[in-house]
């Protein structure tokens, strides 16, 4: 399961900034659950296209691997 919440504020007609918190349960028996907090943005490139990006630390992460998450995507609104 993955759940979360976001607070977002429109800065200009093209730019919105946000803060999100999320929690993902363990993907397999014995693997750790993940909880994170990200800062993010949505930037409107054209009429129907936007760039989304977010990143931040994993909270309480004790497993192997990176302790940060990041993603970027292209969004189409039609």
Phi and psi in radians as a Rosetta constraint file:
Dihedral C 1 N 2 CA 2 C 2 CIRCULARHARMONIC -2.335 0.35
Dihedral N 2 CA 2 C 2 N 3 CIRCULARHARMONIC 2.175 0.35
Dihedral C 2 N 3 CA 3 C 3 CIRCULARHARMONIC -2.378 0.35
Dihedral N 3 CA 3 C 3 N 4 CIRCULARHARMONIC 2.798 0.35
Dihedral C 3 N 4 CA 4 C 4 CIRCULARHARMONIC -3.015 0.35
Dihedral N 4 CA 4 C 4 N 5 CIRCULARHARMONIC 3.100 0.35
Dihedral C 4 N 5 CA 5 C 5 CIRCULARHARMONIC -2.545 0.35
Dihedral N 5 CA 5 C 5 N 6 CIRCULARHARMONIC 2.664 0.35
Dihedral C 5 N 6 CA 6 C 6 CIRCULARHARMONIC -2.393 0.35
Dihedral N 6 CA 6 C 6 N 7 CIRCULARHARMONIC 2.523 0.35
Dihedral C 6 N 7 CA 7 C 7 CIRCULARHARMONIC -2.022 0.35
Dihedral N 7 CA 7 C 7 N 8 CIRCULARHARMONIC 2.217 0.35
Dihedral C 7 N 8 CA 8 C 8 CIRCULARHARMONIC -2.298 0.35
Dihedral N 8 CA 8 C 8 N 9 CIRCULARHARMONIC 2.476 0.35
Dihedral C 8 N 9 CA 9 C 9 CIRCULARHARMONIC -2.258 0.35
Dihedral N 9 CA 9 C 9 N 10 CIRCULARHARMONIC 2.265 0.35
Dihedral C 9 N 10 CA 10 C 10 CIRCULARHARMONIC -1.389 0.35
Dihedral N 10 CA 10 C 10 N 11 CIRCULARHARMONIC 2.153 0.35
Dihedral C 10 N 11 CA 11 C 11 CIRCULARHARMONIC -1.639 0.35
Dihedral N 11 CA 11 C 11 N 12 CIRCULARHARMONIC -0.848 0.35
Dihedral C 11 N 12 CA 12 C 12 CIRCULARHARMONIC -2.363 0.35
Dihedral N 12 CA 12 C 12 N 13 CIRCULARHARMONIC -3.122 0.35
Dihedral C 12 N 13 CA 13 C 13 CIRCULARHARMONIC -1.060 0.35
Dihedral N 13 CA 13 C 13 N 14 CIRCULARHARMONIC -0.418 0.35
Dihedral C 13 N 14 CA 14 C 14 CIRCULARHARMONIC -1.901 0.35
Dihedral N 14 CA 14 C 14 N 15 CIRCULARHARMONIC -0.298 0.35
Dihedral C 14 N 15 CA 15 C 15 CIRCULARHARMONIC -2.153 0.35
Dihedral N 15 CA 15 C 15 N 16 CIRCULARHARMONIC 2.276 0.35
Dihedral C 15 N 16 CA 16 C 16 CIRCULARHARMONIC -2.232 0.35
Dihedral N 16 CA 16 C 16 N 17 CIRCULARHARMONIC 2.450 0.35
Dihedral C 16 N 17 CA 17 C 17 CIRCULARHARMONIC -2.035 0.35
Dihedral N 17 CA 17 C 17 N 18 CIRCULARHARMONIC 2.622 0.35
Dihedral C 17 N 18 CA 18 C 18 CIRCULARHARMONIC -2.636 0.35
Dihedral N 18 CA 18 C 18 N 19 CIRCULARHARMONIC 2.921 0.35
Dihedral C 18 N 19 CA 19 C 19 CIRCULARHARMONIC -2.261 0.35
Dihedral N 19 CA 19 C 19 N 20 CIRCULARHARMONIC 2.243 0.35
Dihedral C 19 N 20 CA 20 C 20 CIRCULARHARMONIC -2.231 0.35
Dihedral N 20 CA 20 C 20 N 21 CIRCULARHARMONIC 2.556 0.35
Dihedral C 20 N 21 CA 21 C 21 CIRCULARHARMONIC -2.177 0.35
Dihedral N 21 CA 21 C 21 N 22 CIRCULARHARMONIC 2.427 0.35
Dihedral C 21 N 22 CA 22 C 22 CIRCULARHARMONIC -2.557 0.35
Dihedral N 22 CA 22 C 22 N 23 CIRCULARHARMONIC 2.816 0.35
Dihedral C 22 N 23 CA 23 C 23 CIRCULARHARMONIC -2.456 0.35
Dihedral N 23 CA 23 C 23 N 24 CIRCULARHARMONIC 2.300 0.35
Dihedral C 23 N 24 CA 24 C 24 CIRCULARHARMONIC -2.103 0.35
Dihedral N 24 CA 24 C 24 N 25 CIRCULARHARMONIC 2.192 0.35
Dihedral C 24 N 25 CA 25 C 25 CIRCULARHARMONIC -1.209 0.35
Dihedral N 25 CA 25 C 25 N 26 CIRCULARHARMONIC 2.929 0.35
Dihedral C 25 N 26 CA 26 C 26 CIRCULARHARMONIC -1.010 0.35
Dihedral N 26 CA 26 C 26 N 27 CIRCULARHARMONIC 2.350 0.35
Dihedral C 26 N 27 CA 27 C 27 CIRCULARHARMONIC -1.400 0.35
Dihedral N 27 CA 27 C 27 N 28 CIRCULARHARMONIC -0.386 0.35
Dihedral C 27 N 28 CA 28 C 28 CIRCULARHARMONIC -2.651 0.35
Dihedral N 28 CA 28 C 28 N 29 CIRCULARHARMONIC 2.748 0.35
Dihedral C 28 N 29 CA 29 C 29 CIRCULARHARMONIC -0.993 0.35
Dihedral N 29 CA 29 C 29 N 30 CIRCULARHARMONIC 2.217 0.35
Dihedral C 29 N 30 CA 30 C 30 CIRCULARHARMONIC 1.579 0.35
Dihedral N 30 CA 30 C 30 N 31 CIRCULARHARMONIC -0.212 0.35
Dihedral C 30 N 31 CA 31 C 31 CIRCULARHARMONIC -1.569 0.35
Dihedral N 31 CA 31 C 31 N 32 CIRCULARHARMONIC 2.653 0.35
Dihedral C 31 N 32 CA 32 C 32 CIRCULARHARMONIC -1.343 0.35
Dihedral N 32 CA 32 C 32 N 33 CIRCULARHARMONIC 2.663 0.35
Dihedral C 32 N 33 CA 33 C 33 CIRCULARHARMONIC -1.369 0.35
Dihedral N 33 CA 33 C 33 N 34 CIRCULARHARMONIC 2.795 0.35
Dihedral C 33 N 34 CA 34 C 34 CIRCULARHARMONIC -2.125 0.35
Dihedral N 34 CA 34 C 34 N 35 CIRCULARHARMONIC 2.379 0.35
Dihedral C 34 N 35 CA 35 C 35 CIRCULARHARMONIC -2.282 0.35
Dihedral N 35 CA 35 C 35 N 36 CIRCULARHARMONIC 2.338 0.35
Dihedral C 35 N 36 CA 36 C 36 CIRCULARHARMONIC -2.521 0.35
Dihedral N 36 CA 36 C 36 N 37 CIRCULARHARMONIC 2.844 0.35
Dihedral C 36 N 37 CA 37 C 37 CIRCULARHARMONIC -2.258 0.35
Dihedral N 37 CA 37 C 37 N 38 CIRCULARHARMONIC 2.221 0.35
Dihedral C 37 N 38 CA 38 C 38 CIRCULARHARMONIC -2.152 0.35
Dihedral N 38 CA 38 C 38 N 39 CIRCULARHARMONIC 2.560 0.35
Dihedral C 38 N 39 CA 39 C 39 CIRCULARHARMONIC -1.708 0.35
Dihedral N 39 CA 39 C 39 N 40 CIRCULARHARMONIC 2.433 0.35
Dihedral C 39 N 40 CA 40 C 40 CIRCULARHARMONIC -2.485 0.35
Dihedral N 40 CA 40 C 40 N 41 CIRCULARHARMONIC 2.945 0.35
Dihedral C 40 N 41 CA 41 C 41 CIRCULARHARMONIC -2.539 0.35
Dihedral N 41 CA 41 C 41 N 42 CIRCULARHARMONIC 2.684 0.35
Dihedral C 41 N 42 CA 42 C 42 CIRCULARHARMONIC -2.197 0.35
Dihedral N 42 CA 42 C 42 N 43 CIRCULARHARMONIC 2.160 0.35
Dihedral C 42 N 43 CA 43 C 43 CIRCULARHARMONIC -2.146 0.35
Dihedral N 43 CA 43 C 43 N 44 CIRCULARHARMONIC 2.087 0.35
Dihedral C 43 N 44 CA 44 C 44 CIRCULARHARMONIC -1.348 0.35
Dihedral N 44 CA 44 C 44 N 45 CIRCULARHARMONIC 2.015 0.35
Dihedral C 44 N 45 CA 45 C 45 CIRCULARHARMONIC -1.449 0.35
Dihedral N 45 CA 45 C 45 N 46 CIRCULARHARMONIC -0.856 0.35
Dihedral C 45 N 46 CA 46 C 46 CIRCULARHARMONIC -2.434 0.35
Dihedral N 46 CA 46 C 46 N 47 CIRCULARHARMONIC -3.041 0.35
Dihedral C 46 N 47 CA 47 C 47 CIRCULARHARMONIC -0.919 0.35
Dihedral N 47 CA 47 C 47 N 48 CIRCULARHARMONIC -0.779 0.35
Dihedral C 47 N 48 CA 48 C 48 CIRCULARHARMONIC -2.044 0.35
Dihedral N 48 CA 48 C 48 N 49 CIRCULARHARMONIC 0.150 0.35
Dihedral C 48 N 49 CA 49 C 49 CIRCULARHARMONIC -2.196 0.35
Dihedral N 49 CA 49 C 49 N 50 CIRCULARHARMONIC 2.358 0.35
Dihedral C 49 N 50 CA 50 C 50 CIRCULARHARMONIC -2.366 0.35
Dihedral N 50 CA 50 C 50 N 51 CIRCULARHARMONIC 2.639 0.35
Dihedral C 50 N 51 CA 51 C 51 CIRCULARHARMONIC -1.770 0.35
Dihedral N 51 CA 51 C 51 N 52 CIRCULARHARMONIC 2.255 0.35
Dihedral C 51 N 52 CA 52 C 52 CIRCULARHARMONIC -2.025 0.35
Dihedral N 52 CA 52 C 52 N 53 CIRCULARHARMONIC 2.393 0.35
Dihedral C 52 N 53 CA 53 C 53 CIRCULARHARMONIC -2.601 0.35
Dihedral N 53 CA 53 C 53 N 54 CIRCULARHARMONIC 2.547 0.35
Dihedral C 53 N 54 CA 54 C 54 CIRCULARHARMONIC -2.735 0.35
Dihedral N 54 CA 54 C 54 N 55 CIRCULARHARMONIC 2.678 0.35
Dihedral C 54 N 55 CA 55 C 55 CIRCULARHARMONIC -2.900 0.35
Dihedral N 55 CA 55 C 55 N 56 CIRCULARHARMONIC 2.723 0.35
Dihedral C 55 N 56 CA 56 C 56 CIRCULARHARMONIC 3.005 0.35
Dihedral N 56 CA 56 C 56 N 57 CIRCULARHARMONIC -3.121 0.35
Dihedral C 56 N 57 CA 57 C 57 CIRCULARHARMONIC -1.431 0.35
Dihedral N 57 CA 57 C 57 N 58 CIRCULARHARMONIC 2.698 0.35
Dihedral C 57 N 58 CA 58 C 58 CIRCULARHARMONIC -1.558 0.35
Dihedral N 58 CA 58 C 58 N 59 CIRCULARHARMONIC 2.284 0.35
Dihedral C 58 N 59 CA 59 C 59 CIRCULARHARMONIC -1.592 0.35
Dihedral N 59 CA 59 C 59 N 60 CIRCULARHARMONIC 2.266 0.35
Dihedral C 59 N 60 CA 60 C 60 CIRCULARHARMONIC 1.193 0.35
Dihedral N 60 CA 60 C 60 N 61 CIRCULARHARMONIC 0.368 0.35
Dihedral C 60 N 61 CA 61 C 61 CIRCULARHARMONIC -1.277 0.35
Dihedral N 61 CA 61 C 61 N 62 CIRCULARHARMONIC 2.075 0.35
Dihedral C 61 N 62 CA 62 C 62 CIRCULARHARMONIC -2.080 0.35
Dihedral N 62 CA 62 C 62 N 63 CIRCULARHARMONIC -0.037 0.35
Dihedral C 62 N 63 CA 63 C 63 CIRCULARHARMONIC -1.445 0.35
Dihedral N 63 CA 63 C 63 N 64 CIRCULARHARMONIC 3.049 0.35
Dihedral C 63 N 64 CA 64 C 64 CIRCULARHARMONIC -1.235 0.35
Dihedral N 64 CA 64 C 64 N 65 CIRCULARHARMONIC 2.745 0.35
Dihedral C 64 N 65 CA 65 C 65 CIRCULARHARMONIC 1.761 0.35
Dihedral N 65 CA 65 C 65 N 66 CIRCULARHARMONIC -3.006 0.35
Dihedral C 65 N 66 CA 66 C 66 CIRCULARHARMONIC -1.151 0.35
Dihedral N 66 CA 66 C 66 N 67 CIRCULARHARMONIC 2.639 0.35
Dihedral C 66 N 67 CA 67 C 67 CIRCULARHARMONIC -1.951 0.35
Dihedral N 67 CA 67 C 67 N 68 CIRCULARHARMONIC 0.377 0.35
Dihedral C 67 N 68 CA 68 C 68 CIRCULARHARMONIC -2.310 0.35
Dihedral N 68 CA 68 C 68 N 69 CIRCULARHARMONIC 2.722 0.35
Dihedral C 68 N 69 CA 69 C 69 CIRCULARHARMONIC -2.227 0.35
Dihedral N 69 CA 69 C 69 N 70 CIRCULARHARMONIC 2.670 0.35
Dihedral C 69 N 70 CA 70 C 70 CIRCULARHARMONIC -2.662 0.35
Dihedral N 70 CA 70 C 70 N 71 CIRCULARHARMONIC 2.478 0.35
Dihedral C 70 N 71 CA 71 C 71 CIRCULARHARMONIC -2.575 0.35
Dihedral N 71 CA 71 C 71 N 72 CIRCULARHARMONIC 2.713 0.35
Dihedral C 71 N 72 CA 72 C 72 CIRCULARHARMONIC -2.469 0.35
Dihedral N 72 CA 72 C 72 N 73 CIRCULARHARMONIC 2.525 0.35
Dihedral C 72 N 73 CA 73 C 73 CIRCULARHARMONIC -2.663 0.35
Dihedral N 73 CA 73 C 73 N 74 CIRCULARHARMONIC 2.856 0.35
Dihedral C 73 N 74 CA 74 C 74 CIRCULARHARMONIC -1.905 0.35
Dihedral N 74 CA 74 C 74 N 75 CIRCULARHARMONIC 2.231 0.35
Dihedral C 74 N 75 CA 75 C 75 CIRCULARHARMONIC -1.954 0.35
Dihedral N 75 CA 75 C 75 N 76 CIRCULARHARMONIC 2.332 0.35
Dihedral C 75 N 76 CA 76 C 76 CIRCULARHARMONIC -1.904 0.35
Dihedral N 76 CA 76 C 76 N 77 CIRCULARHARMONIC 2.196 0.35
Dihedral C 76 N 77 CA 77 C 77 CIRCULARHARMONIC -1.951 0.35
Dihedral N 77 CA 77 C 77 N 78 CIRCULARHARMONIC 1.927 0.35
